[in-house]
Amino acid sequence: MKKITNNIYYTGAQTDGGYLFENQYSIPNGVTYNSYVIIDEKTAVLDTADERVTKEWLSNVQEALSGKTPDYLVVSHMEPDHAANIGTFLKEFPQTVVVANQKTFDILACYFDVNLEEKKLVVKEGDTLSLGEHTLRFFMAPMVHWPEVMVSYEEKEKILFSADAFGNFGKIDDIFLAAGQEEAWQEDAARYFLNIVGKYGKPVQQLLKKAQGLDIRMICPLHGSILRENLPYFLEKYDAWSSYRADKEGVLVLSASIYGNTDAAAAYLAECIREKGGTAKHLTLAGADLSYAVCEAFRYGTVVFACATYDGGLFPCMENLLYRLASKNFQNRKVALMENGSWGPMAAGKMKAELEKLAGMEFVGQTVTVKGKMQKADMVNIEALAQMLAERPEK
């Protein structure tokens, strides 16, 4: 438990990782599950936490309450990494009134067998809840990234409790992100947003428009650090990501290789782009957590997809990546293609067929075909593609 302001406390908990977040994303630096308590004439707890941290979270809440009985439990989001302890909380504090929108109560019934008829307060867009000196105003944020999501704005301290928006992976040493750490924040925050919330760009844009009308001095998300310095930086990043705009210069090269030959050709392409004055990043897909590739693909304006032919189609990790990109609304990118296949190269056509289904895709350069191990003639073709890509400085 840590103080945010004189009467608002951070009561979240964190883990070192060692498991897959949402059973699919690696979290090598762990993750936080955030919760908050407001002490006033009436006392409110904002969200619970994942079942992995039940003991620590509940201890933090009890410490913040300091013997008080909570009047309200505000539920921003019903996903189990935040709502798993609603049942535990109501057993500990059975008189607490649950504050949520109607959609939240509908979903809550899918997870908990609790009778809330005498202990629930249904709120809608713009409703307020007075705690005394502090007042919470509620704004609906459907599909950021579940349909019931809402955020809370505390009017006295001017704090936006933002649910999953502005969250990020990683443990935290201090609850506040330190000044000058914006660049470090955005790497984990981008991977979190673009893989989990990124499909829902339009709803995020709608939430950002609501935020523009508020005097926000602090953002308290459900994962990661509290933001209070240089807030325009974080708002601009979310605007770019939810608008599907690139925010990194250069070219991203993604390769799916069976025996390493396609990776070698892709690495040579990236090297040539850099030698010709451009910027390039190369990622191999086989054996990797594809959430990193998804994130980077959204952040670069030009992406090269390099893939080995496998069973007359795509090597599975590339096929998986293209599926994930499509499911997250990947769009408006310049794309170049490389393929490999010693006796029947077919990967480029397969990739193009999938990418053509997406909005605003522009194919650039000549497709490079390598047959087996890269030869001198292949290197000439790769160098020509690199020259063209190096001359495209736009994001």
C-alpha positions in Angstrom: 0.0 0.0 0.0 1.3 3.4 -1.0 -0.1 6.9 -0.9 -1.0 8.6 -4.2 -2.4 11.8 -2.6 -3.4 12.5 1.0 -6.5 10.4 0.8 -6.0 8.1 -2.2 -4.0 5.0 -2.0 -2.4 2.5 -4.4 -3.3 -1.0 -3.2 -2.2 -3.1 -6.2 0.2 -6.1 -6.2 2.6 -7.5 -8.7 4.2 -10.7 -9.9 7.6 -11.7 -11.4 5.9 -13.4 -14.3 6.8 -16.9 -15.1 3.5 -17.5 -16.8 1.8 -16.3 -19.9 -0.4 -13.2 -19.5 -3.9 -14.0 -20.9 -2.3 -17.4 -21.4 -0.5 -16.2 -24.5 1.8 -13.2 -23.9 5.2 -13.6 -22.2 5.9 -11.2 -19.4 9.6 -11.6 -18.7 9.6 -8.5 -16.5 6.4 -9.4 -14.6 3.2 -7.4 -14.4 1.2 -5.3 -11.9 -2.4 -5.7 -11.0 -3.5 -2.3 -9.8 -6.3 -1.3 -7.4 -7.0 1.9 -5.6 -8.7 3.1 -2.4 -10.2 6.6 -1.7 -10.7 7.5 1.9 -13.4 10.2 2.6 -16.7 10.5 4.3 -17.6 7.5 2.2 -14.8 5.1 1.2 -14.4 3.5 -2.2 -12.3 0.7 -3.5 -11.6 0.9 -7.2 -11.3 -2.7 -8.7 -9.9 -5.9 -7.2 -7.0 -7.9 -8.7 -5.9 -11.2 -10.2 -6.2 -14.4 -8.2 -2.4 -14.8 -8.2 -2.1 -11.8 -5.9 -5.1 -12.2 -3.7 -3.3 -12.3 -0.4 -1.1 -9.3 -1.0 -3.8 -7.3 -2.7 -6.3 -7.8 0.2 -3.6 -7.0 2.8 -2.9 -3.7 1.0 -6.6 -2.8 0.9 -7.1 -3.6 4.6 -4.0 -1.5 5.4 -5.4 1.5 3.4 -8.8 1.2 5.0 -7.2 1.2 8.4 -10.2 -0.4 10.1 -12.9 1.4 8.0 -15.6 -0.4 6.3 -15.7 0.3 2.6 -18.9 1.8 1.3 -18.4 1.2 -2.4 -16.5 -1.2 -4.7 -16.2 0.4 -8.2 -15.8 -2.2 -10.9 -14.2 -0.7 -14.1 -13.6 -4.0 -15.9 -14.8 -7.5 -15.5 -11.8 -9.4 -17.0 -10.5 -11.8 -14.4 -7.1 -10.3 -14.0 -8.9 -7.4 -12.3 -12.2 -8.8 -11.2 -11.2 -12.2 -9.9 -11.4 -11.1 -6.2 -14.9 -9.6 -6.3 -16.3 -12.6 -4.5 -13.4 -12.6 -1.9 -13.9 -8.9 -1.3 -17.7 -9.2 -0.8 -17.2 -12.0 1.7 -14.7 -9.8 3.6 -16.9 -6.7 3.4 -20.5 -8.0 2.8 -22.2 -4.5 3.3 -20.3 -2.9 0.4 -22.3 -1.5 -2.5 -21.0 -2.5 -5.9 -20.9 0.4 -8.4 -20.9 -0.5 -12.1 -22.8 -0.1 -15.3 -25.5 -2.5 -16.3 -23.3 -4.4 -18.8 -20.8 -5.0 -16.0 -23.5 -6.5 -13.8 -24.6 -8.7 -16.6 -21.1 -10.0 -17.1 -20.5 -10.3 -13.3 -23.2 -12.9 -13.2 -21.2 -15.0 -15.5 -18.4 -15.3 -12.9 -20.0 -15.0 -9.5 -23.0 -16.4 -7.8 -23.8 -13.4 -5.6 -27.0 -11.6 -4.8 -26.5 -7.9 -5.3 -30.0 -6.7 -5.5 -29.8 -4.7 -2.3 -26.1 -3.8 -2.8 -25.6 -2.4 -6.2 -25.6 1.0 -7.8 -26.0 1.1 -11.6 -24.3 4.1 -13.2 -24.3 5.4 -16.7 -22.4 8.0 -18.8 -21.7 11.1 -16.9 -23.1 10.0 -13.6 -21.3 11.1 -10.4 -20.8 9.5 -7.0 -20.0 11.8 -4.1 -17.7 10.5 -1.4 -17.5 13.8 0.5 -14.7 16.0 -0.7 -14.0 13.6 -3.6 -16.4 13.0 -6.5 -16.2 10.3 -9.1 -17.6 10.9 -12.5 -18.1 7.9 -14.8 -17.5 7.6 -18.5 -18.3 4.6 -20.5 -15.5 3.1 -22.6 -17.0 0.1 -24.4 -14.5 -2.2 -26.2 -11.5 -0.7 -24.5 -11.3 -3.6 -24.5 -14.4 -5.4 -23.3 -18.0 -4.0 -23.8 -18.6 -3.1 -20.1 -15.4 -1.1 -19.5 -15.8 2.3 -17.9 -13.3 4.8 -16.5 -13.6 7.1 -13.5 -12.5 10.7 -13.1 -12.0 12.0 -9.6 -12.9 15.7 -9.8 -11.0 17.0 -6.7 -7.6 15.5 -7.4 -8.2 15.5 -11.2 -7.2 11.8 -11.5 -8.4 9.6 -14.4 -8.7 6.0 -13.3 -8.3 4.6 -16.8 -9.0 0.9 -16.6 -6.8 -1.0 -19.1 -6.0 2.2 -21.1 -2.5 3.5 -20.5 -1.5 0.2 -18.9 1.7 -1.7 -19.6 3.6 -4.8 -18.8 6.4 -5.0 -16.2 6.9 -4.7 -12.5 7.4 -1.3 -10.9 9.8 -0.1 -8.3 7.9 3.1 -7.7 4.2 3.6 -8.3 4.9 6.8 -10.3 6.7 6.7 -13.6 9.8 8.9 -13.1 10.3 11.9 -15.3 12.5 11.0 -18.3 11.3 7.4 -18.4 8.7 7.9 -21.2 10.7 6.1 -23.8 11.2 3.1 -21.5 7.5 3.1 -20.7 6.3 3.1 -24.3 8.1 -0.2 -25.3 6.1 -2.3 -22.8 3.0 -0.1 -23.1 3.0 -0.5 -26.9 3.2 -4.3 -26.8 0.4 -4.3 -24.2 -1.8 -2.0 -26.1 -1.3 -3.2 -29.7 -1.8 -6.9 -28.8 -4.6 -6.5 -26.3 -6.5 -3.3 -27.0 -5.2 -2.5 -30.5 -8.1 -4.0 -32.4 -10.4 -1.4 -31.0 -8.8 1.8 -32.3 -12.1 3.6 -32.9 -13.4 3.1 -29.3 -10.0 4.2 -28.0 -10.3 7.3 -30.1 -13.8 8.0 -28.6 -12.3 7.7 -25.1 -9.5 10.1 -26.0 -12.1 12.6 -27.2 -13.8 12.4 -23.8 -10.4 12.8 -22.0 -9.8 16.0 -24.0 -12.7 17.6 -22.1 -11.2 16.8 -18.7 -8.4 18.5 -16.7 -6.3 15.4 -16.1 -3.3 15.7 -13.8 -2.7 12.0 -13.2 -3.6 8.8 -14.9 -4.0 5.6 -12.8 -4.2 2.5 -15.0 -5.0 -1.1 -14.0 -1.5 -2.3 -15.1 1.8 -0.6 -14.7 3.0 2.8 -13.5 0.9 5.8 -12.5 1.4 8.7 -15.0 1.7 12.3 -13.8 4.6 13.9 -15.7 4.4 14.9 -19.4 0.9 13.6 -19.9 0.7 15.0 -23.5 3.4 12.4 -24.4 1.2 9.5 -23.4 -1.9 10.9 -24.9 -0.1 11.4 -28.2 1.2 7.8 -28.2 -2.3 6.5 -27.6 -3.6 8.7 -30.4 -1.0 7.4 -32.8 -1.5 3.7 -31.8 -5.3 3.8 -31.9 -5.2 5.6 -35.3 -2.9 2.9 -36.7 -0.2 5.5 -37.4 3.4 4.4 -37.4 5.5 6.1 -34.7 9.0 4.6 -35.6 11.2 5.6 -38.5 12.6 3.0 -40.9 11.8 -0.5 -42.1 10.9 -3.6 -40.1 12.0 -6.9 -41.6 10.2 -10.0 -40.3 11.4 -13.5 -41.2 10.1 -17.0 -40.8 12.8 -19.5 -41.5 13.0 -23.3 -41.2 16.8 -23.9 -41.3 18.1 -20.3 -41.1 18.5 -19.5 -44.8 15.5 -17.1 -44.9 16.6 -15.5 -41.7 20.1 -14.9 -43.2 18.6 -13.3 -46.3 16.4 -11.1 -44.2 19.3 -10.1 -42.0 21.3 -9.2 -45.1 18.4 -7.0 -46.3 18.3 -5.1 -43.0 22.1 -4.7 -43.0 22.0 -3.4 -46.6 19.3 -0.9 -45.7 21.4 0.5 -42.9 24.5 0.6 -45.1 22.6 2.6 -47.6 21.6 5.2 -45.0 18.3 3.9 -43.9 17.1 2.5 -40.6 16.0 -1.1 -40.3 15.1 -3.7 -37.6 15.1 -7.4 -38.2 13.1 -9.9 -36.1 13.0 -13.6 -36.5 9.6 -15.3 -35.9 10.4 -19.0 -35.4 10.4 -19.8 -31.7 9.6 -16.3 -30.6 6.7 -14.7 -28.8 4.8 -13.2 -31.7 3.4 -10.4 -29.6 6.7 -8.5 -30.1 6.4 -8.8 -33.9 2.8 -7.7 -33.8 3.8 -4.6 -31.8 6.6 -3.7 -34.1 4.6 -4.2 -37.2 2.1 -1.6 -36.0 4.9 0.8 -35.1 6.8 0.9 -38.4 5.4 2.3 -41.6 7.2 -0.1 -43.9 7.3 -3.9 -43.2 9.1 -6.6 -45.2 7.7 -10.1 -44.8 10.2 -12.8 -45.5 9.0 -16.4 -45.4 10.1 -19.9 -46.3 7.6 -22.0 -48.3 6.3 -24.9 -46.2 4.0 -27.7 -47.5 3.2 -25.5 -50.4 2.1 -22.7 -48.1 3.6 -20.5 -45.4 5.9 -21.5 -42.5 3.4 -21.7 -39.6 4.9 -18.9 -37.5 4.4 -16.4 -40.4 0.9 -17.8 -41.0 0.1 -17.2 -37.4 1.6 -13.7 -37.4 -0.5 -12.7 -40.4 -3.6 -14.0 -38.7 -2.8 -12.0 -35.6 -2.2 -8.9 -37.6 -5.5 -9.2 -39.4 -7.3 -9.8 -36.2 -5.9 -6.6 -34.7 -6.9 -4.5 -37.7 -3.4 -4.1 -39.2 -3.7 -1.5 -42.0 -2.2 1.4 -43.9 1.3 0.1 -44.4 3.8 -0.2 -47.2 4.8 -3.8 -47.6 7.6 -5.7 -49.4 7.9 -9.4 -49.8 10.7 -12.0 -49.8 10.3 -15.8 -50.2 12.3 -18.9 -50.1 11.7 -22.4 -51.5 14.4 -24.6 -53.1 12.0 -26.5 -55.3 8.7 -24.6 -55.2 8.7 -21.1 -53.8 5.1 -20.1 -53.1 5.3 -18.0 -49.9 5.2 -14.6 -51.5 1.9 -15.2 -53.3 0.4 -16.7 -50.2 1.5 -13.7 -48.0 0.2 -11.2 -50.6 -3.2 -12.9 -50.8 -3.5 -12.5 -47.0 -2.2 -8.9 -46.9 -4.4 -7.8 -49.7 -7.4 -8.5 -47.5 -6.3 -5.7 -45.2 -7.2 -2.0 -45.6 -4.7 0.4 -47.1 -1.8 -1.9 -47.9 0.6 -0.7 -50.5 3.1 -3.2 -52.0 6.4 -1.7 -52.9 9.6 -3.0 -54.6 10.2 -6.3 -56.5 9.5 -9.5 -54.7 12.8 -11.3 -53.9 12.9 -15.0 -54.3 15.7 -17.1 -52.8 16.0 -20.8 -53.5 17.7 -22.4 -50.6 20.9 -20.7 -49.4 21.4 -17.1 -50.5 23.6 -16.8 -53.6 25.4 -13.8 -55.2 22.5 -13.2 -57.6 20.1 -13.1 -54.7 22.3 -10.6 -52.9 22.1 -8.3 -56.0 18.3 -8.5 -55.8 18.3 -7.9 -52.1 20.6 -4.9 -52.4 18.3 -3.4 -55.0 15.3 -3.8 -52.7 17.4 -2.3 -49.8 18.2 0.7 -52.0 14.6 1.4 -52.7 13.6 0.9 -49.0 16.4 3.1 -47.7 15.2 5.9 -49.9 11.8 5.9 -48.2 12.4 8.0 -45.0 8.7 8.4 -44.1 7.3 6.6 -41.1 
